[in-house]
């Protein structure tokens, strides 16, 4: 298990973000688009459309509108609070004993997980995709429940849980395209780098 350190509210220029291992000589910088938040919409938009389509599927299953609109904000708030769990899920695959920082940057309005230790390609992909569970589980509950209040909350949580990892999906896409098998990936001052031991 990694050593998880909750930093709480954190400045964007905190020294922890400068903590990186020395770049190995054979390392290559992972080419990720500079405007990665914007580019990650390529993954977010289809998932949003999918979630909206499921409302109509569910409406046909129930023969009634499956949600009560004024309960949706509860799901939005819970989905936002689950962003901390999102970061904890990123922390689970980190190496045993590794120092992992988790917190919230108000100026950027984002939660973060920071660990400087390298991960094998497969483990990096697992680490990146693990938070998708926060979308899949509520979506399953939404699809099997006939309770309109529960549906309203679960649908909103599912939407946030599936869409919020969009930058992670982009990272995985770049890793699958650029990084060979049995390579390691780690933080670098220029972003992410990969190397073979």
CORCOR-V859648 format. One record per residue. N is the residue number from 1. RES is the residue in three letters. OMEGA is omega in radians with two decimals (999 if undefined). Layout:
n: (N,N)
res: (RES,RES)
omega: (OMEGA,OMEGA)
This chain:
n: (1,2,3,4,5,6,7,8,9,10,11,12,13,14,15,16,17,18,19,20,21,22,23,24,25,26,27,28,29,30,31,32,33,34,35,36,37,38,39,40,41,42,43,44,45,46,47,48,49,50,51,52,53,54,55,56,57,58,59,60,61,62,63,64,65,66,67,68,69,70,71,72,73,74,75,76,77,78,79,80,81,82,83,84,85,86,87,88,89,90,91,92,93,94,95,96,97,98,99,100,101,102,103,104,105,106,107,108,109,110,111,112,113,114,115,116,117,118,119,120,121,122,123,124,125,126,127,128,129,130,131,132,133,134,135,136,137,138,139,140,141,142,143,144,145,146,147,148,149,150,151,152,153,154,155,156,157,158,159,160,161,162,163,164,165,166,167,168,169,170,171,172,173,174,175,176,177,178,179,180,181,182,183,184,185,186,187,188,189,190,191,192,193,194,195,196,197)
res: (UNK,UNK,UNK,UNK,UNK,UNK,UNK,UNK,UNK,UNK,UNK,UNK,UNK,UNK,UNK,UNK,UNK,UNK,UNK,UNK,UNK,UNK,UNK,UNK,UNK,UNK,UNK,UNK,UNK,UNK,UNK,UNK,UNK,UNK,UNK,UNK,UNK,UNK,UNK,UNK,UNK,UNK,UNK,UNK,UNK,UNK,UNK,UNK,UNK,UNK,UNK,UNK,UNK,UNK,UNK,UNK,UNK,UNK,UNK,UNK,UNK,UNK,UNK,UNK,UNK,UNK,UNK,UNK,UNK,UNK,UNK,UNK,UNK,UNK,UNK,UNK,UNK,UNK,UNK,UNK,UNK,UNK,UNK,UNK,UNK,UNK,UNK,UNK,UNK,UNK,UNK,UNK,UNK,UNK,UNK,UNK,UNK,UNK,UNK,UNK,UNK,UNK,UNK,UNK,UNK,UNK,UNK,UNK,UNK,UNK,UNK,UNK,UNK,UNK,UNK,UNK,UNK,UNK,UNK,UNK,UNK,UNK,UNK,UNK,UNK,UNK,UNK,UNK,UNK,UNK,UNK,UNK,UNK,UNK,UNK,UNK,UNK,UNK,UNK,UNK,UNK,UNK,UNK,UNK,UNK,UNK,UNK,UNK,UNK,UNK,UNK,UNK,UNK,UNK,UNK,UNK,UNK,UNK,UNK,UNK,UNK,UNK,UNK,UNK,UNK,UNK,UNK,UNK,UNK,UNK,UNK,UNK,UNK,UNK,UNK,UNK,UNK,UNK,UNK,UNK,UNK,UNK,UNK,UNK,UNK,UNK,UNK,UNK,UNK,UNK,UNK,UNK,UNK,UNK,UNK,UNK,UNK)
omega: (3.09,3.09,-3.05,3.14,3.12,-3.12,-3.10,3.13,-2.99,3.04,-3.14,-3.12,3.13,-3.08,-3.14,-3.11,3.08,-3.12,3.07,3.01,3.09,-3.13,3.09,-3.07,-3.09,-3.06,3.07,3.12,3.08,-3.11,3.10,-3.13,-3.12,3.12,-2.99,3.12,3.13,-3.13,-3.11,3.05,3.07,3.12,-3.05,-3.03,3.11,3.13,3.07,3.12,3.11,-3.14,3.11,3.10,-3.14,3.06,-3.11,3.04,-3.13,3.11,3.11,3.12,-3.06,-3.03,-3.14,3.07,-2.95,-3.04,2.98,-2.93,-3.03,3.01,-3.13,3.10,3.08,3.10,3.11,3.13,3.13,3.10,3.10,3.13,3.12,3.09,3.06,3.07,3.06,-3.13,3.07,3.10,3.03,-3.06,-3.02,-3.10,-3.12,-3.08,3.12,3.10,-3.14,3.11,-3.11,3.11,3.08,3.13,-3.08,3.11,-3.08,-3.08,3.11,-3.11,3.12,2.92,-3.14,2.96,-3.09,3.05,-3.07,-3.05,-3.14,3.07,3.00,-3.08,-3.11,3.14,3.09,3.12,3.09,3.14,-3.10,-3.02,-3.09,-3.13,3.11,3.08,3.14,3.01,-3.07,-3.09,3.09,-3.14,3.08,3.12,3.10,-3.07,-3.09,-3.09,3.02,-3.14,-3.05,3.13,3.12,3.12,-3.12,-3.12,-3.08,-3.13,3.14,3.10,3.13,3.13,-3.14,-3.11,3.13,-3.04,-3.07,3.09,-3.07,3.06,3.07,3.09,3.12,3.10,3.14,3.11,-3.14,3.12,-3.14,-3.13,-2.93,-2.97,3.13,3.10,3.08,3.04,3.11,3.12,3.11,3.04,3.09,3.12,-3.14,3.13,3.05,3.04,3.08,-3.11,3.04,3.13,999)
